[in-house]
Structure formats: C-alpha cells, structure tokens
Amino acid sequence: MDDYAHLDLDEIDFAPVEYDEERLPLLTLGEAHVLLGVLRTVAAEGGPVAAAADGLSKEIAARIPSQD
C-alpha cells in the first residue's frame, strides 16, 4: 500500500516539533478546511491513495460547516 518503504526515516529532515506546546484534542474549523483542501487535491491527482483521500474528504465535508 505505501510506496515509501524504500525511504530511510533516519535520513529525512523532519520539521521541528514543540513537544511542550499543548495541542487541541480536535481540529479547529480552519484546520479542518485546510485538511479538506489537501485531501481533495490528493484525490484529484490520482495515485495509490486517491480513493482513500476521496473517501476521507467526503467524510470530513459531511461533518463540518461549509466555508462559504
């Protein structure tokens, strides 16, 4: 399923994360809309995760108010 098995995670530079910062248990409405946009883009581009992205985007869209 994942095409990233060949990557060595020890060789990737990840963005720094502040571990002492408290995170909200849920996404904000703005974060949910950004995530929805990302999922829709992934679904539109096709590829091995397009179907999953499409399904998740529909689930999220059904659970959040419209941005309009």
N, CA, C and O atoms as a DFTB+ gen file, in Angstrom:
272 C
 N C O
     1  1       0.805      -1.186       0.000
     2  2       0.000       0.000       0.000
     3  2       0.851       1.255       0.000
     4  3       0.525       2.211      -0.703
     5  1       1.934       1.283       0.767
     6  2       2.673       2.539       0.781
     7  2       3.916       2.435      -0.081
     8  3       4.639       1.440      -0.049
     9  1       4.141       3.460      -0.833
    10  2       5.270       3.492      -1.761
    11  2       6.521       4.089      -1.124
    12  3       7.459       4.464      -1.827
    13  1       6.537       4.178       0.192
    14  2       7.640       4.841       0.873
    15  2       8.522       3.864       1.645
    16  3       9.356       4.281       2.448
    17  1       8.342       2.576       1.407
    18  2       9.103       1.572       2.134
    19  2      10.604       1.708       1.888
    20  3      11.412       1.306       2.724
    21  1      10.973       2.274       0.745
    22  2      12.385       2.407       0.400
    23  2      13.068       3.564       1.136
    24  3      14.294       3.666       1.102
    25  1      12.310       4.427       1.791
    26  2      12.889       5.580       2.466
    27  2      13.458       5.204       3.826
    28  3      12.878       4.400       4.556
    29  1      14.579       5.784       4.149
    30  2      15.184       5.599       5.464
    31  2      14.789       6.804       6.309
    32  3      15.266       7.913       6.071
    33  1      13.917       6.592       7.296
    34  2      13.417       7.704       8.100
    35  2      14.505       8.416       8.876
    36  3      14.338       9.577       9.249
    37  1      15.621       7.737       9.129
    38  2      16.736       8.379       9.831
    39  2      17.468       9.385       8.939
    40  3      18.238      10.208       9.435
    41  1      17.233       9.321       7.647
    42  2      17.902      10.212       6.698
    43  2      17.032      11.413       6.295
    44  3      17.484      12.264       5.529
    45  1      15.811      11.493       6.793
    46  2      14.892      12.570       6.430
    47  2      14.944      13.663       7.490
    48  3      14.917      13.374       8.686
    49  1      15.019      14.912       7.054
    50  2      14.975      16.051       7.967
    51  2      13.515      16.451       8.180
    52  3      12.889      17.040       7.300
    53  1      12.987      16.128       9.346
    54  2      11.617      16.481       9.668
    55  2      11.572      17.870      10.277
    56  3      12.552      18.334      10.860
    57  1      10.425      18.532      10.141
    58  2      10.242      19.841      10.744
    59  2      10.286      19.696      12.260
    60  3       9.797      18.708      12.808
    61  1      10.875      20.683      12.938
    62  2      10.937      20.597      14.406
    63  2       9.540      20.695      15.014
    64  3       8.675      21.405      14.502
    65  1       9.338      19.980      16.099
    66  2       8.051      19.970      16.783
    67  2       8.270      20.425      18.215
    68  3       9.185      19.961      18.894
    69  1       7.422      21.337      18.665
    70  2       7.473      21.792      20.051
    71  2       6.680      20.807      20.908
    72  3       5.450      20.788      20.849
    73  1       7.360      20.001      21.693
    74  2       6.687      18.975      22.475
    75  2       6.047      19.525      23.743
    76  3       5.188      18.874      24.338
    77  1       6.459      20.715      24.159
    78  2       5.889      21.272      25.374
    79  2       4.648      22.124      25.087
    80  3       4.036      22.658      26.012
    81  1       4.279      22.251      23.821
    82  2       3.103      23.021      23.444
    83  2       1.867      22.134      23.495
    84  3       1.837      21.060      22.894
    85  1       0.845      22.592      24.220
    86  2      -0.389      21.817      24.326
    87  2      -1.176      21.919      23.028
    88  3      -1.323      23.001      22.460
    89  1      -1.677      20.785      22.571
    90  2      -2.453      20.745      21.338
    91  2      -3.919      20.529      21.671
    92  3      -4.266      19.858      22.643
    93  1      -4.777      21.120      20.832
    94  2      -6.209      20.902      20.991
    95  2      -6.536      19.454      20.643
    96  3      -5.914      18.888      19.744
    97  1      -7.494      18.843      21.331
    98  2      -7.837      17.448      21.030
    99  2      -8.556      17.287      19.692
   100  3      -8.607      16.186      19.144
   101  1      -9.109      18.374      19.168
   102  2      -9.820      18.338      17.893
   103  2      -9.239      19.385      16.960
   104  3      -8.579      20.323      17.406
   105  1      -9.483      19.227      15.670
   106  2      -9.059      20.244      14.707
   107  2      -9.940      21.478      14.849
   108  3     -11.127      21.370      15.158
   109  1      -9.352      22.653      14.622
   110  2     -10.177      23.850      14.525
   111  2     -10.913      23.790      13.195
   112  3     -10.559      22.997      12.323
   113  1     -11.926      24.617      13.037
   114  2     -12.672      24.640      11.784
   115  2     -11.755      25.022      10.625
   116  3     -11.860      24.458       9.536
   117  1     -10.870      25.963      10.854
   118  2      -9.919      26.360       9.813
   119  2      -8.989      25.227       9.423
   120  3      -8.725      25.012       8.240
   121  1      -8.489      24.495      10.425
   122  2      -7.625      23.349      10.144
   123  2      -8.380      22.279       9.370
   124  3      -7.819      21.652       8.471
   125  1      -9.634      22.067       9.707
   126  2     -10.443      21.063       9.011
   127  2     -10.635      21.452       7.550
   128  3     -10.613      20.585       6.676
   129  1     -10.824      22.743       7.270
   130  2     -10.988      23.187       5.886
   131  2      -9.679      23.053       5.101
   132  3      -9.697      22.705       3.921
   133  1      -8.559      23.326       5.746
   134  2      -7.267      23.144       5.081
   135  2      -7.045      21.670       4.774
   136  3      -6.639      21.322       3.665
   137  1      -7.308      20.806       5.742
   138  2      -7.164      19.361       5.534
   139  2      -8.077      18.879       4.418
   140  3      -7.673      18.059       3.593
   141  1      -9.297      19.379       4.388
   142  2     -10.233      19.017       3.333
   143  2      -9.681      19.399       1.964
   144  3      -9.792      18.627       1.012
   145  1      -9.088      20.583       1.862
   146  2      -8.485      21.007       0.601
   147  2      -7.338      20.107       0.177
   148  3      -7.211      19.775      -1.001
   149  1      -6.502      19.710       1.127
   150  2      -5.378      18.820       0.829
   151  2      -5.888      17.470       0.348
   152  3      -5.395      16.929      -0.641
   153  1      -6.872      16.931       1.047
   154  2      -7.427      15.631       0.650
   155  2      -8.062      15.683      -0.728
   156  3      -7.914      14.751      -1.518
   157  1      -8.767      16.765      -1.022
   158  2      -9.380      16.891      -2.344
   159  2      -8.319      16.991      -3.438
   160  3      -8.496      16.446      -4.527
   161  1      -7.227      17.679      -3.153
   162  2      -6.137      17.781      -4.125
   163  2      -5.509      16.422      -4.378
   164  3      -5.269      16.056      -5.529
   165  1      -5.240      15.668      -3.318
   166  2      -4.660      14.330      -3.454
   167  2      -5.603      13.430      -4.244
   168  3      -5.160      12.670      -5.105
   169  1      -6.903      13.512      -3.956
   170  2      -7.880      12.687      -4.670
   171  2      -7.919      13.043      -6.152
   172  3      -8.026      12.157      -7.001
   173  1      -7.832      14.330      -6.467
   174  2      -7.910      14.773      -7.860
   175  2      -6.672      14.387      -8.662
   176  3      -6.756      14.160      -9.869
   177  1      -5.518      14.311      -7.991
   178  2      -4.269      13.986      -8.686
   179  2      -4.147      12.502      -8.999
   180  3      -3.327      12.109      -9.828
   181  1      -4.951      11.681      -8.346
   182  2      -4.876      10.247      -8.582
   183  2      -3.729       9.627      -7.817
   184  3      -3.116      10.265      -6.961
   185  1      -3.449       8.390      -8.130
   186  2      -2.365       7.689      -7.444
   187  2      -2.898       6.665      -6.467
   188  3      -4.109       6.466      -6.366
   189  1      -2.000       6.014      -5.746
   190  2      -2.389       4.883      -4.896
   191  2      -3.255       5.257      -3.697
   192  3      -3.942       4.392      -3.156
   193  1      -3.244       6.512      -3.266
   194  2      -4.047       6.893      -2.098
   195  2      -5.226       7.799      -2.471
   196  3      -5.892       8.343      -1.591
   197  1      -5.482       7.958      -3.761
   198  2      -6.552       8.854      -4.216
   199  2      -7.923       8.409      -3.703
   200  3      -8.717       9.245      -3.270
   201  1      -8.205       7.135      -3.743
   202  2      -9.507       6.642      -3.290
   203  2      -9.695       6.887      -1.794
   204  3     -10.774       7.293      -1.362
   205  1      -8.663       6.645      -1.013
   206  2      -8.749       6.887       0.431
   207  2      -8.920       8.374       0.718
   208  3      -9.705       8.752       1.587
   209  1      -8.189       9.222      -0.009
   210  2      -8.305      10.668       0.169
   211  2      -9.704      11.141      -0.200
   212  3     -10.267      12.003       0.474
   213  1     -10.261      10.587      -1.259
   214  2     -11.609      10.957      -1.682
   215  2     -12.631      10.574      -0.616
   216  3     -13.515      11.363      -0.284
   217  1     -12.509       9.382      -0.092
   218  2     -13.432       8.932       0.952
   219  2     -13.341       9.779       2.210
   220  3     -14.359      10.157       2.789
   221  1     -12.112      10.077       2.632
   222  2     -11.928      10.902       3.825
   223  2     -12.420      12.324       3.602
   224  3     -12.992      12.932       4.507
   225  1     -12.204      12.858       2.405
   226  2     -12.660      14.222       2.136
   227  2     -14.187      14.295       2.210
   228  3     -14.735      15.283       2.698
   229  1     -14.864      13.273       1.737
   230  2     -16.331      13.251       1.808
   231  2     -16.813      13.137       3.247
   232  3     -17.799      13.771       3.623
   233  1     -16.124      12.331       4.056
   234  2     -16.486      12.199       5.472
   235  2     -16.301      13.512       6.213
   236  3     -17.170      13.924       6.981
   237  1     -15.179      14.164       5.985
   238  2     -14.910      15.433       6.666
   239  2     -15.875      16.507       6.190
   240  3     -16.388      17.279       7.000
   241  1     -16.126      16.566       4.897
   242  2     -17.047      17.573       4.359
   243  2     -18.449      17.417       4.946
   244  3     -19.150      18.407       5.152
   245  1     -18.852      16.197       5.212
   246  2     -20.176      15.949       5.781
   247  2     -20.262      16.345       7.258
   248  3     -21.360      16.491       7.796
   249  1     -19.118      16.518       7.910
   250  2     -19.105      16.765       9.355
   251  2     -18.775      18.201       9.735
   252  3     -18.879      18.564      10.907
   253  1     -18.380      19.025       8.772
   254  2     -18.028      20.409       9.115
   255  2     -18.916      21.385       8.339
   256  3     -19.384      21.074       7.244
   257  1     -19.139      22.550       8.910
   258  2     -19.922      23.566       8.190
   259  2     -19.176      24.049       6.954
   260  3     -17.946      24.036       6.906
   261  1     -19.940      24.472       5.963
   262  2     -19.358      24.988       4.727
   263  2     -18.529      26.239       5.025
   264  3     -18.834      26.999       5.944
   265  1     -17.498      26.432       4.243
   266  2     -16.629      27.585       4.429
   267  2     -17.272      28.849       3.848
   268  3     -16.878      29.960       4.203
   269  1     -18.248      28.690       2.968
   270  2     -18.903      29.838       2.344
   271  2     -19.728      30.642       3.280
   272  3     -20.331      31.636       2.875
